[in-house]
Amino acid sequence: MVVQTVPLQDLVARVDLGLTVLCGAGALDRPVRWAHVSELEDPTPYLVGEELLLTAGVRFPSDVPAYVAGLVSSGVSAIGFGIEPEFPTVPSSLVEACEAQGMPLLEVPPSTPFLAVSQALGALLAEIAVREQRMLADSQRALTRAATRVRPVESVLTTLAVVLNCRADLVDPASAPEDVASLAARVSSGRGPRSASAQVGEDHVTFDPVESAVLVVRRVTPLSPAERAVVAVALALLGLLRRDLESERGRIARLAASAVLRSQVSGVEKVLGPGPYRVVAGESRADYDVLAQRYGPLVSVLDGGFLALVASGLEVSGPVGVSSPVAETGVERAVDEASALLARALATGEPAFPASDLASLVDPVAAREFARRQLAPLLGRPELIGTLRVWLAQHGGWDRAATVLGVHRNSVRHRISHVERLLGRDLGTADARAALWLALTWLD
């Protein structure tokens, strides 16, 4: 690995060089990439930035402020002026110009040749390179061990946070925290940069895509090149882990969640604690691991969306439909309620909750009569009513409805076509869907 720079203060601290800081003591944290010797009156065409420019004033400039200004604009980190044989002391005009323009100025004693300064800088860079190579190797081993643990994705993120003294999150762009949502969406879209960094509040934040998710790393100080290499190792591991969606653990968890959300199994209390519970419905391209990190293990991933059974006190954000609190026996109805609320959530960009006073606005007798009139041809046909309820809850999505019902999507199409014939209505219209959804809600 090529180490980029060393702080100027590390070079000044070398006692054997005998360097004296004449001005710019507050800027000794400036990075130095290399030492460059030049006696030209205008060396700027040959500079690339972050140099310690060494000169003995052999061709001392007539316009010293302009000379220093050129070095500042070229990105020079500091000037080292060697006294003798040309000058017995550092010219006062140079000291004044450096002070005025914020350029650190070092006095190099006669006993220290410029070659010694260059060699010392090279030695410091080599020391840092060895140290960072060791850090990278240790970090790689730690991250690899983390990837073999029971919850590998979470373990890799935790280890990365410890190694880099940062916060590391794997986020779904659709539900990312507000302060990083925009860049996370751009990075994951495939139409913007493959990675990005930004200043968010007091933090330096990096964004890197991992399959359908985004790794967000926050820290007060920017990552060094070596630390970016550590992030690259974590990205590779997370990518491998997340592509392994058919692992036994992941398969069992997804099947269990899907079964719970279809009310085919009990025992939710053992996973989420005592009720009540809520169902959360949302749209997302994220896979099970990302969604489970946000909503817990009882998540069912559908085509372009998800359903999650959560403790009723869990805080939610973003465009998701959230059901009323229910007991374990009410999960199936809660799925329908949350799915119906999702359309409102997508329109507003905020969580949509049921209106607690809706029942008081409708006469229950009139509501039941309306429901029976609308659904009369389907009464006594529970399979068709159940399919219609799920299909409407999934906004007419054939694949998602089929997943919830546990049947092939062609079966859903056939049943809905049968419903349209019996009712004599086109279910492609918003009016028909709204009326039938209300009828299903008021049927019981």
N, C-alpha and C positions, 0 to 999 in steps of 0.2 A: 504494500500500500504506500502511496506517495503522501507524505504528510505535507499539508499546505503551508502552514506558517508557525512561527514561534512568537510569543509576546516579547516586545522590545525590552520589557523589564527583566526578563530572564537573561538577556545578553548583558544588560547593565549590571546585573548582580554578579557577574563573573569577576571576582576580585583580581584575577591574574591579568585582566585587560586594563584595569585602572581607568575605566571610562568615567567621565564627570558630566552630569546633567547640568547644562547651563540654562536651559529653559524648556518648558513643556513637560514638567514633572507630572502634571495631571493627565498626560496622554501616553503614559508608558505601557498601557495595555494594547497599544496599536500592534497589529500583526506585521511581522517581517518575514518575507518570503526568501530573500537573499540579500547579500551585500554586493554593492556595485561601486567600483572605483571609476571616477570620471573627473578630468580636469578641464572639460569643455566649458565655455561660457554659457552654452545652452545645451545641456545634455538631454532635454526632454524628448527629442525624436527617438532616443534609444531606451526609453524607460517604459515599463509595462505596469508599474504600480506595486506598492508594498515593499519597496526597496529600502535598505539603509544605504543612503548615498554617501560614499567616503570621498573626501577631497582634502588636498593640502593647500588649495588656493593658488596653484601654479599659474593659472590664468584667471585670476580673481575678477569677477564681473564688475563693470563700472556702475551698473544699475542693480544694486543688491536687492531692493524690494521686488523688482521685476523677476530677478533670478529665483528668489524664494517663491514668488507667486506661481512661476512656471512649474516648480517642483510640487507645490501643493496641488495644482490642477492635474498633474500627472499621477497623483496618488502616492507619492513618496511618503514613507512612514516616518523617517527621521533623517537628519544630516549628521554625519560624523566628521568633524574637522580636525585634521592632524596638525599639531603645531610643530614648527621647525621642519625643514630648514627655511621655508618661505616666510612664515610668520611666527614670532615668539609667543604670541597669544592669539586667541581667536578674535578676529576683527570685531570691534564694537558695532559696526554697521550691520554685520551678519546677525549678531545677537539681537539687536533691536528689530530687525526685519522678521526674524523667527518668532520673537515674542509677539509682535503685532499680528502675525498671521497664524499663530497657533501651531507652529512647526517645532517638534522636539529637536533640540540641538545638543550633541554630545561633543565633549572635548576628548580627543584621542592623544595620549601622551607620546612623547618622542620614543619611549621605550617599547611602544606597542606598534609593530608594523601592521599595515592594513591586511596583510595576509593572515596574521594571527586572528584578527576580527572575523574574517571570512571562515577560517578553520573552526573557530569557536561556534559560530552560527551553524556550520555544518554538523558539528558534534551534538549540539542541542537538538537539531532536527532529527538526527539519527536516534538519539535517546527517546524522543517522543514517538518516533516510528516504531521502535521496539516495544515501548509501553503500550501503544495502541494496538499493535499486532497481538500482544498478549491479552489485552482486554477483549479484542474481537474473538480470539480463540476460546477464552473462558466463557464469553457470552454465548458463542455458538454451542458449546457443550451444554450450558445451562438450558438454553432454549430447546435443544434436541431432547434432553431429559424430560423437560416439561411436556413435550409433545407425546410422550409415552404414558402419561398419567391418565387417571380415570376420566377426568374432564379436560381433554387436551387443549381445546381452544382457549378456555378460561385460564388454564395453567400457563400457556404461552404468553397470553396478555399480561398476566400477573408478573411473570418472570421478566418480560420486557420492561415493565414499569419499574421494577426493582433495579435492573441493570443500568437503565438510563436515567433513573431518578425522575420519572415523568409519569404522566397519566396516559394510558393506552386503552382505547376503546374500539371495538368492532361495531360499526353502526350501520343500520339500514338507512339509506339516503332518504327514504320516504318519511321516516320518523326520527331523523337526527335532531339533536338539540338545535334550537333556533340560531345560535351564534355560528354554527358550522354547517347548517343545512344546505345553503346555497353552493358552497364549494364542494361539499360531499356529493351533491347531485351532479355537478359538472364533471367531476372526476369519474363518477360511475357511469355516466351516460354514454361514454365512448366517443362523444363528439367534441369534448374539450381536452385539456391536458391529461396525460396518463398519471401524473402526480402533481401536487401543488403544495405550496407553503404560504402562510399568511400570518400577520400579526392580529390576534384576536384578544382584545383587552390587553392584559399584561403578558399574555402567553404567545410564544412562537408555536405555531401549529402546522403539522404536516399532514397531508392527505394522500393515501395510496389505495388504489382499488384492490380488493381481494374477492374474486368472483363477483357476486352481486352486491357485496358489502364494501365498506370503506374503512381502512384502518386510520384512525385519527390519533395522532401523538401530540400531546401538549406539554410544553415545558417553558419555564421562564427564560432560559437561555437557548440560543439556537443549537441545533445538533451539529457536531463536527463531522467531517467526512467519514471518520472511523465509526462514529455513532450512526450515521446513515447506513453504513454497511451492516451494522447490527440490525437495524430495522429491515434491511433487505433479507437477512436470514429469517427473521420472524415472518416476513411476507411470504417467503417460499414455503415455510412450514405451515402457515395458516392456509395457504392455497391448497396444499396437499391434503390437509385435514378436512377442509370444507368440500373438496371434490369427492371425498370418500363418503358419500351420502348413503351408501348401502352397507355401512358397517352394522354389525348386529345391534349395538347399543342404539344407534340412530334409528334403525328400522323398527325396533321394538317400541321406542319412545313415540315415534310418529303414529304407529298403529294403535298404541294405547290411547293417545290423545284423540285420534279420530273416532275410536270406539266410544270413549267417554262423551264426546260431543254429539254422538248419535244415541246417547243413553243406552248403550249396549252393555256397559259394565258399571259397577258401583265401586266405592272405595275412594272417592275423591278426597274425603277428609284426611286420609292417610298421606296424601300428597300435598294438599293445600292448607290443611288444618280445618278447624270447624268453620261451617258456613256463616253467613250466606256467601254466595258466589255471584260473579257476573260473567257474561260472555262478551268478548271484544271481537268485532269484525273489522277487517281492514283490507286494503289493497297493498300489495308489496311484491317485489321481485326477489326479496330475500329468501334464503332457505331456512330450514328448521333451526340450525344452530344460532343464527342471528336473532330470529324471533323468540326462541326459547330463552336467550340471554335477557331479553326485554320483558317477556310475559310469563316466564316459567315453563315447566316441562309440558304442560297440557295444551299444546299448540297443534292444530291440524293445518297443514299447508295445502292450499287448494290451487287451482289454476289461476295465477295472478293475484291471489289473495290468501287470507288466513282467517281462522277462527281460533280464539284462545279462551280457555276457562281459567279465570283468575279469582283470587280473593277479592271480595267486594271493596276493600279499602285500598287496592292498588291504584296509584295515580297514573293516569294516562294522558297522552298529549297527541296532537296531530289529528288528521282526518280519520277517525275510527268511530264506528257505532258501538255503543255500550248499552247492554241490557239493564233492566231493573235487577235488583238483588233477588236471587232465587235460592231455594234449597237444592240439594242434589237431584231430587226428583223433577225439578223444573227446568233442567238444562236444555231439553229439546225446544221448549217454547222460547227460552232465552236466546237460543241460536237464531230463531226466526226474527225476534225483536231486534237484536243487534244488527242482523243483516239488513233489515228494513231501514234502520236508522243510518246505515252507511251512506246512502245516497245524500242525505242532508249533510253529513259530515264532509263528504267530498266536495259539496257545493260551497261550504263555509270555510273549509280548511281547519276546522276545530272539532273536538270530540262532540258527538251528538248523543244526548241522553234522552230517555223517554220523558214526556211531560207527565208529571205526577197527578195532574188534575184532569187528564183527558177523559176519564170515565165519567166525571161529574158533568161534562159538557154534553153528553149524549144520553138520551132516554134509553135505558136498557131494553125495554119492551120493543120500542121502535127499531132499535139497532138489530135485535134478533129477527124481527120480521123482515127487515131489509136484507139481512144475511141469507135467510131462507129463500126469499124471492130470487136473489141473485144466483144462488147455488143450487136451486131446486133440482135441476137435472143430475147433479152430482151426489145428492144425498143418498146414503146407502152404498156409496162407492169410495171407501176410505183410501184405497190405493190412489185414485185420481185426485182426491182432495189433498192427500199428503204430498203428492208430486207437485200439484199446483202451488201449495204453500211454500215448498222448498224452492221451486223454480222462481217464483216471485221474489222470495227472500234473497235469491242470488242474482236479482236484476236481469233475469232471462238468460243467465249464463249456463249453457248446456253442460259444459265440462264440470263446472263447479257444482251444479245441482246433482249431476251424476255421482260426483265424489261424495257428497253429503248423503245421498240416498244409497250409495253402495251398488249402483247398477251401471250398465253401459249407457253412454249418452244417447245412443239411438233409441233406447227404451224410453228415455225422457222425452225425446222428440215425438215418439209415437203416442205417448200418453197425453202430452200437451195438445197434439193435433186432435186427439179424441175429445179432449175437454172443449176445444174450440167448436167442434161439430155439435157436441151436446148443448153447449151454451148459445151457439149461433153468434159468437162474437170473435172479433179479430184481436187476439191478445198482443199484437204488435203495437197497439195504441196505448198511450199513457193513461187515458181516461178509463179504459177497460181494466188495465192493471191496477189502478188506484182503487176502483170500485170493488174489484174482487179481493184486493188485499184487506180493505175495510170489512168486507163481508166475512172473510176468513177470521179476522180478528174478533168479530162480534158473533160468530157462529155458536161458540160454546157458552 
